[in-house]
Amino acid sequence: VHWHPFSKITMEVLTQNTFALEVLEGLKQSPKTLPSKYFYDSIGDKLFQKIMAMPEYYLTRTEKEILEKYKQQIIHDFSPNDEPFDLLELGAGDGLKTKVLLNELLQENITFTYKPLDISLNALTLLKEDLQAEMKDLPVDIINGDYFESLKKLKEDHSRKKLILFLGSNIGNLTIKEATDFLSQLQSNLNPGDGVLVGFDLKKDPRVILPAYNDEAGITAAFNKNLLSRINKELDADFDLDAFEHHPSYNPETGTAKSYLVSTKQQSVYLRKLEETISFYPWESIHTEISQKFDHNTIERMAERAQLNIKEVYLDSKQYYANYLFKV
């Protein structure tokens, strides 16, 4: 990557704005990339709700099936032993699947506090309003922030046992090495007896996987392109969304699904707020997301390296998906 000196105004914006810094860093790389965590603004949140309801997007349905079937067993396997505990969810989203566990915990009169953590304050606010309208007795304490920064705060409270939820195959947004490092970092911030429930999308027929990222209605394409819209709004840029195409791919050998935005022509984009111009050659790509698929051997190796014990594995009827309960 060849850097050139930034103007004074650019440096001021970059030091105050993590979004601007990470977007500019990504667009100046070769090949270009953008962080997938920035999909989720108010429009991105709504589009992702639509994605989860798509017939092609099997992930939400299969995980919900697992939680419905095993909700009592999951709570029993975690075994809070009637002690108050914190149910801390990373990347909570709309809480659709989590409600299955929350209702079960309330029904069993178990004392706990639900602490959803998400990069999107908008999603958290909507989630809290929705949950408290639906479940009057549910104690909710929202945490707005980055996973890795917020994990450090977990060390502070040793008084209550914690069950960490990392659902929705969010771990698939990391490479296998990153996911292993993530689980290691998580383990180092937990105490003996704490639990982690993680959703893993499993390797399967590529003809099932690829349509989940390339639906006929074009919702995933709109979701991907909304990242450019966000850059236009927040950095006063002039991305022409019609000059980019959504392109997904899946490699059955590595289990890696990727999403790209591909420039259909030679063009330049001006980021006015940063006084920076980004050039694209015809069919140049921006890598926007990874959706890793796993097999059981890989997950077992990851757990071993992260020093997490596998307590139980819960599968859906088609064995498309697995929820692993790890104990520290």
C-alpha positions in Angstrom: 0.0 0.0 0.0 1.4 3.4 -1.0 0.4 6.2 1.4 0.7 9.9 0.7 0.6 12.7 3.2 -2.9 13.6 4.4 -4.2 17.1 4.5 -4.7 18.8 7.9 -8.5 18.5 7.6 -8.2 14.8 6.7 -6.0 14.1 9.8 -8.5 15.9 12.0 -11.4 13.8 10.8 -9.5 10.6 11.0 -8.4 11.1 14.6 -12.0 11.8 15.6 -13.8 9.3 13.4 -13.1 5.5 13.5 -15.5 4.9 10.7 -13.7 7.4 8.4 -10.3 5.9 9.3 -11.3 2.3 8.7 -13.1 3.1 5.4 -10.2 5.1 4.1 -7.7 2.4 5.1 -9.8 -0.2 3.4 -10.3 1.6 0.2 -6.6 2.5 -0.1 -5.6 -1.2 0.2 -5.0 -3.5 -2.8 -7.3 -5.4 -3.0 -9.8 -3.0 -1.6 -11.9 -4.0 1.5 -14.5 -2.5 3.8 -15.4 -3.7 7.4 -18.6 -5.7 7.5 -19.5 -4.2 10.9 -20.5 -1.0 9.2 -23.4 -2.6 7.3 -25.5 -1.9 10.4 -26.9 1.6 10.4 -30.7 2.2 10.7 -31.3 1.2 7.0 -28.9 -1.7 7.2 -30.6 -3.0 10.3 -34.0 -3.0 8.5 -32.5 -4.7 5.4 -31.0 -7.4 7.6 -34.4 -8.1 9.2 -35.7 -8.7 5.6 -32.7 -11.0 4.9 -33.5 -13.1 7.9 -37.0 -13.6 6.6 -35.9 -14.6 3.1 -36.7 -18.2 2.0 -33.1 -18.7 0.9 -31.7 -17.6 4.3 -31.8 -20.8 6.2 -29.6 -19.7 9.1 -32.2 -17.9 11.3 -34.8 -20.7 10.9 -32.4 -23.5 11.7 -30.9 -21.8 14.8 -34.4 -20.9 16.1 -35.4 -24.6 15.7 -32.4 -25.6 17.8 -33.2 -23.1 20.6 -36.9 -24.1 20.6 -36.0 -27.8 20.9 -33.2 -27.5 23.4 -34.1 -24.4 25.5 -34.6 -26.3 28.7 -31.5 -28.5 28.2 -29.3 -25.5 27.4 -30.3 -23.8 30.6 -29.8 -27.1 32.5 -26.4 -27.7 30.9 -25.3 -24.2 31.8 -26.7 -24.9 35.3 -26.8 -21.5 37.1 -27.9 -23.4 40.2 -30.5 -20.8 41.2 -27.7 -18.2 41.5 -28.3 -14.8 39.8 -26.3 -14.6 36.5 -25.8 -12.3 33.5 -26.9 -13.4 30.1 -24.6 -11.4 27.8 -25.3 -11.4 24.1 -22.7 -10.3 21.5 -24.3 -8.9 18.4 -27.8 -9.1 19.7 -29.6 -7.9 16.5 -33.4 -8.1 16.9 -33.4 -10.8 19.6 -35.8 -13.0 17.6 -34.1 -16.3 18.7 -32.9 -15.0 22.1 -36.6 -14.5 23.1 -36.9 -18.3 23.1 -34.3 -18.5 25.9 -35.5 -15.4 27.7 -39.1 -16.6 27.9 -37.9 -20.0 29.2 -35.7 -18.3 31.9 -38.6 -16.1 33.0 -41.0 -19.1 33.0 -38.6 -21.0 35.3 -38.3 -18.0 37.6 -34.5 -17.9 37.2 -32.9 -14.6 38.4 -30.8 -13.1 35.6 -30.0 -9.8 33.8 -30.0 -9.7 30.0 -27.2 -7.6 28.6 -27.3 -7.3 24.8 -24.1 -5.9 23.3 -24.1 -4.5 19.7 -22.2 -2.1 17.5 -25.5 -0.6 16.4 -27.1 1.7 19.1 -30.2 1.9 16.9 -30.6 -1.9 17.0 -30.1 -2.0 20.8 -32.6 0.7 21.5 -35.3 -0.9 19.3 -34.5 -4.3 20.9 -34.9 -3.0 24.5 -38.2 -1.2 23.6 -39.5 -4.4 22.0 -38.4 -6.7 24.8 -39.8 -4.6 27.6 -43.1 -4.2 25.8 -43.3 -8.0 25.4 -41.7 -9.1 28.7 -42.6 -6.7 31.5 -40.4 -8.4 34.1 -37.3 -8.7 32.0 -34.3 -6.7 33.3 -32.3 -5.4 30.3 -29.0 -3.5 30.4 -27.8 -2.6 26.9 -24.1 -2.2 26.1 -23.3 -0.2 22.9 -19.8 -0.9 21.5 -17.3 -3.1 19.7 -17.1 -6.7 20.8 -13.4 -6.8 21.5 -13.3 -3.6 23.5 -16.4 -4.5 25.5 -15.0 -8.0 26.3 -12.4 -6.4 28.4 -15.1 -5.0 30.7 -16.2 -8.6 31.5 -13.2 -9.0 33.7 -14.5 -6.4 36.1 -17.4 -8.3 37.6 -16.5 -11.7 39.2 -19.5 -11.8 41.5 -22.0 -13.2 39.0 -21.7 -16.2 36.6 -22.0 -15.3 32.9 -23.5 -17.1 30.0 -22.3 -15.4 26.8 -24.5 -15.8 23.7 -22.8 -15.5 20.3 -25.6 -16.5 17.9 -26.6 -16.0 14.3 -23.3 -17.5 13.0 -21.7 -14.1 13.9 -18.5 -16.0 14.4 -18.6 -16.8 10.7 -17.7 -13.1 10.0 -14.2 -14.0 11.2 -11.6 -16.2 9.5 -10.9 -19.4 11.4 -7.7 -17.9 12.9 -9.6 -14.7 13.9 -12.4 -16.8 15.3 -10.0 -18.9 17.4 -8.3 -15.7 18.6 -11.7 -14.3 19.4 -12.7 -17.4 21.5 -9.3 -17.3 23.3 -9.8 -13.6 24.1 -13.3 -14.4 25.3 -12.0 -17.3 27.5 -9.4 -15.0 29.1 -12.1 -12.6 30.1 -14.3 -15.2 31.8 -14.2 -17.0 35.1 -14.4 -20.8 35.9 -18.0 -21.9 35.5 -18.9 -19.3 32.9 -20.5 -20.6 29.7 -20.4 -19.6 26.0 -23.1 -20.6 23.5 -21.9 -20.1 19.9 -23.8 -20.6 16.7 -21.8 -22.2 13.8 -23.1 -22.6 10.3 -21.9 -26.0 9.1 -20.4 -26.9 5.7 -23.2 -28.3 3.4 -24.3 -28.5 -0.2 -23.0 -25.3 -1.9 -26.4 -25.1 -3.7 -27.9 -24.4 -0.3 -25.3 -21.9 0.9 -24.8 -19.6 -2.1 -28.4 -18.5 -2.5 -28.5 -17.4 1.1 -26.1 -14.6 0.0 -27.7 -13.9 -3.4 -31.5 -14.0 -3.1 -33.8 -13.5 -6.0 -35.4 -10.4 -4.6 -32.0 -8.6 -4.4 -32.3 -7.8 -0.7 -28.7 -9.0 0.0 -27.4 -6.8 -2.9 -29.2 -3.8 -1.4 -27.8 -4.6 2.0 -24.2 -4.8 0.5 -24.6 -1.6 -1.5 -26.1 0.3 1.6 -22.5 0.3 2.9 -21.7 2.7 0.0 -24.8 4.8 0.8 -23.5 5.1 4.3 -20.1 6.3 3.1 -21.9 8.8 0.9 -23.9 10.2 3.8 -21.3 10.2 6.5 -18.2 11.2 4.5 -20.0 13.2 1.8 -18.9 10.9 -0.9 -20.3 10.4 -4.4 -20.4 6.6 -4.9 -22.7 5.8 -7.8 -24.5 2.7 -6.5 -25.6 1.7 -10.1 -21.9 1.4 -11.1 -21.3 -1.4 -8.6 -22.6 -5.0 -8.6 -23.1 -7.3 -5.7 -21.1 -10.5 -6.2 -21.1 -13.5 -3.7 -18.8 -16.6 -3.9 -18.5 -19.8 -2.0 -15.4 -22.1 -1.8 -16.5 -25.6 -0.6 -12.8 -26.5 0.1 -12.2 -23.8 2.7 -15.9 -23.3 3.6 -15.6 -19.6 3.0 -18.5 -17.5 1.5 -17.5 -14.0 0.5 -19.3 -10.9 -0.6 -17.9 -8.3 -2.9 -18.9 -5.0 -4.6 -17.5 -4.9 -8.1 -17.0 -1.7 -10.1 -18.6 -2.1 -13.5 -16.3 0.6 -15.1 -13.3 2.8 -14.6 -14.4 5.5 -12.2 -13.3 7.8 -9.4 -15.1 8.5 -6.1 -14.5 11.7 -4.1 -14.8 11.6 -0.3 -15.4 15.3 0.2 -15.2 15.2 4.0 -11.7 13.7 3.8 -10.6 15.5 0.6 -9.6 12.1 -0.8 -10.2 10.6 -4.3 -10.4 6.8 -4.7 -9.9 5.4 -8.2 -11.4 2.1 -9.5 -10.4 0.2 -12.7 -13.1 -1.8 -14.5 -14.3 -4.8 -12.6 -12.2 -4.0 -9.5 -13.6 -5.4 -6.3 -14.2 -4.3 -2.8 -14.4 -7.3 -0.3 -17.1 -6.5 2.2 -17.9 -9.7 4.1 -16.8 -13.2 5.0 -19.3 -15.9 6.1 -17.3 -18.8 7.2 -18.8 -22.3 7.3 -17.4 -24.9 9.8 -17.0 -28.6 10.3 -17.0 -30.3 13.7 -13.3 -31.2 13.6 -12.4 -27.6 13.0 -14.6 -26.4 15.9 -13.0 -29.0 18.2 -9.5 -27.7 17.3 -10.6 -24.1 17.8 -12.0 -24.9 21.3 -8.9 -26.8 22.3 -6.6 -23.9 21.3 -8.9 -21.4 23.1 -8.9 -23.6 26.2 -12.7 -23.9 26.2 -14.3 -27.2 27.1 -17.2 -28.5 24.9 -20.1 -29.2 27.2 -22.7 -30.0 24.6 -23.5 -29.7 20.9 -27.1 -29.0 19.7 -28.1 -29.7 16.0 -31.1 -28.9 13.8 -33.0 -31.7 12.1 -31.1 -31.3 8.8 -27.7 -30.8 10.5 -27.2 -27.6 8.7 -26.2 -25.7 11.9 -24.8 -26.3 15.3 -24.9 -24.5 18.6 -21.9 -25.4 20.8 -22.1 -24.8 24.6 -18.5 -24.2 25.9 -17.6 -24.0 29.6 -14.6 -22.3 31.1 
